[in-house]
Amino acid sequence: MAAARKAFAEKGFAEASMDELTASVGLTRGALYHNFGDKKGLLAAVVAQMDGEMAQRAKAEAADAGDDWEKLLAEGVAYIKMALDPEVRRIVLLDGPAFLGDPAQWPGQLSCLESTRQSIQKMLDRGVIKAVDADAAAYMLNSAAMNAALWIAASQDPQRALPAITEVFTLLASGLCQRPQ
């Protein structure tokens, strides 16, 4: 996995050679295919690993953000900012969707969606956010963060794109909140 991650980050999925990869870790191509099915299966495993790391990192960065609402916003912004990381950009945000399909259907994203839904439901129960459907709100917030990250990854100038998209993400999300921002 570590060798694949390195190869995918440096060369991209399409250009990464499975023969070079297996030789670098002393495995046969058969062992690779036995464990991952094919090169795309290996990419899916690397993306899943990275997606999980990204979710943990976003939660950790938001841990001191204040109340539940501020934490939820901070997690979204932290996720968006990860699009500046070259490894995340290449593997998760550019090659992942190109070769694995819709990121909203990836297991890691579905897990994040459920976590967001639970957070929203708690805030709904406490009257922190406006009365909305928790599933719809979670889907919209997660989709907004993911698409913001995808937009940055595809941008010619990601550093310049980041402040604009995080401002819009925050403004859009803040429309849910009951209290003055």
C-alpha positions in Angstrom: 0.0 0.0 0.0 2.8 2.4 0.9 4.6 1.7 -2.3 1.4 2.1 -4.4 0.6 5.4 -2.6 4.1 6.7 -3.4 3.9 5.6 -7.0 0.4 7.0 -7.5 1.4 10.3 -5.9 4.6 10.7 -8.0 3.5 9.3 -11.4 -0.3 9.3 -11.2 -2.5 6.2 -11.5 -2.3 5.9 -15.3 1.5 6.1 -15.4 2.3 3.9 -12.3 3.7 0.6 -13.5 2.5 -2.4 -11.6 5.7 -4.3 -12.6 7.9 -1.6 -11.0 5.6 -1.4 -8.0 5.7 -5.1 -7.3 9.4 -5.3 -7.9 10.1 -2.5 -5.5 8.4 -4.4 -2.6 9.5 -7.9 -3.6 6.1 -9.2 -4.7 4.8 -10.9 -7.8 2.1 -9.4 -9.9 0.0 -12.4 -8.9 0.3 -11.5 -5.3 -0.8 -8.0 -6.1 -3.8 -9.2 -8.0 -4.7 -11.8 -5.4 -4.9 -9.1 -2.7 -6.4 -6.2 -4.7 -8.0 -7.8 -7.8 -6.3 -5.4 -10.2 -4.6 -2.0 -10.4 -7.9 -0.2 -9.9 -8.6 -2.3 -6.8 -5.2 -1.2 -5.4 -6.1 2.4 -6.1 -9.4 2.0 -4.3 -7.6 0.6 -1.3 -5.2 3.5 -1.3 -8.0 6.1 -1.7 -10.0 4.4 1.1 -6.9 4.6 3.4 -6.3 8.2 2.5 -10.0 9.2 2.8 -10.0 7.8 6.3 -6.9 9.7 7.2 -8.4 12.9 5.8 -11.6 12.4 7.9 -9.5 11.9 11.1 -7.3 14.9 10.2 -10.4 17.1 9.7 -11.9 16.0 13.0 -8.5 16.6 14.8 -8.1 20.1 13.3 -11.7 21.0 14.3 -11.5 19.6 17.8 -10.8 23.0 19.4 -13.2 25.0 17.2 -15.7 25.7 19.9 -19.3 24.4 19.9 -20.7 21.6 17.7 -21.7 24.1 14.9 -18.2 25.6 14.7 -16.7 22.1 14.8 -18.8 21.0 11.8 -17.8 24.1 9.8 -14.2 23.7 10.8 -14.2 20.1 9.7 -15.6 21.1 6.3 -13.0 23.8 5.8 -10.2 21.5 7.0 -11.3 18.9 4.4 -11.4 21.5 1.7 -7.9 22.8 2.6 -6.5 19.3 2.2 -6.9 19.8 -1.6 -3.7 21.7 -1.4 -1.7 18.6 -0.3 -0.1 17.3 -3.5 -0.7 13.6 -2.5 -4.3 14.2 -1.7 -4.8 16.3 -4.8 -3.4 13.7 -7.2 -4.6 10.5 -5.7 -8.0 11.3 -4.0 -9.2 14.3 -5.9 -8.0 13.9 -9.4 -7.2 10.2 -10.1 -9.8 8.8 -7.6 -12.9 10.2 -9.3 -11.4 9.7 -12.8 -10.8 6.0 -12.3 -13.1 5.0 -9.4 -16.2 7.1 -10.2 -18.4 9.3 -8.0 -16.6 10.1 -4.7 -20.0 10.4 -3.0 -20.3 6.6 -3.3 -17.0 5.7 -1.8 -17.2 3.9 1.5 -15.2 6.6 3.3 -17.4 9.4 2.0 -20.5 7.4 3.0 -19.1 7.1 6.5 -18.4 10.9 6.6 -21.9 11.5 5.4 -23.3 9.4 8.3 -21.1 11.2 10.8 -22.3 14.6 9.5 -25.9 13.4 9.6 -25.5 12.4 13.3 -24.0 15.8 14.1 -26.8 17.7 12.3 -29.4 15.6 14.1 -27.9 16.4 17.5 -27.9 20.1 16.6 -31.5 19.9 15.3 -32.6 18.3 18.6 -31.0 21.2 20.5 -32.4 23.9 18.2 -28.9 25.0 17.0 -29.9 24.8 13.4 -33.0 25.5 11.5 -35.6 22.7 11.1 -34.4 20.9 8.0 -34.2 17.3 6.9 -31.0 15.9 8.5 -30.2 13.6 5.6 -30.6 16.4 3.0 -28.5 18.8 5.1 -25.8 16.3 5.6 -25.7 15.4 1.9 -25.5 19.1 0.9 -22.8 19.9 3.4 -20.7 16.9 2.5 -21.2 17.5 -1.2 -20.3 21.1 -0.9 -17.0 20.3 0.9 -16.1 17.5 -1.5 -16.9 19.6 -4.6 -15.0 22.5 -3.2 -12.0 20.3 -2.7 -12.4 18.9 -6.3 -12.6 22.5 -7.6 -9.4 23.4 -5.9 -7.7 20.3 -7.1 -8.6 21.1 -10.7 -7.7 24.8 -10.3 -4.7 26.3 -12.1 -4.0 28.3 -9.0 -5.2 26.2 -5.9 -3.7 28.7 -3.4 -5.8 31.5 -4.9 -8.9 29.4 -5.2 -8.9 28.3 -1.5 -10.0 31.5 0.2 -12.8 32.1 -2.2 -14.2 28.6 -2.0 -13.9 28.4 1.8 -15.7 31.7 2.2 -18.6 30.5 0.0 -18.7 27.2 1.8 -18.9 28.9 5.1 -21.6 31.3 3.9 -23.7 28.6 2.4 -23.4 26.3 5.5 -24.1 29.2 7.9 -27.6 29.5 6.4 -28.5 26.5 8.4 -27.6 28.0 11.8 -30.2 29.5 14.1 -27.9 31.7 16.0 -26.2 34.9 14.7 -22.9 34.2 13.1 
